[in-house]
């Protein structure tokens, strides 16, 4: 199992950028652990690592690595 082996754990961190004067925010997560390449699946349907032009709200990210191990995170843009 991916969670039982320390070097296979996927950790996701980010500090979402708040809504700016243009009325949108962004999230640029850092992913560590696991084996690259990573696949990104956001709750808004995006599949890139960074997402931009975001309205206020909560965003969920699922990251899967080359071995099928995964990690998830929740981010708030406010």
Steps between C-alpha positions, in 0.01 A plus 500: 500500500620847420433644846707237680824587323636841600669581167176431311284742697385798298494831685330808359550852633402845376399843613219604266534852368206707618255670272673798344366818346416310182258291705677163473751292696737213428647187658854376430557183704832335575499121482764285672539126540382228273639447151473751218325562271193610694144525372290786636123496533329811640140523616437764232606259224851639442786251453799733531716546809418871537156649455420864438207741458314347793194652665451476876456146618642169612704290259600137539805342339575132443857416396593155370859396436652262245449205738132567564561649844295808577462792731228762533464850637241774548567868434291809574518804272367804685 
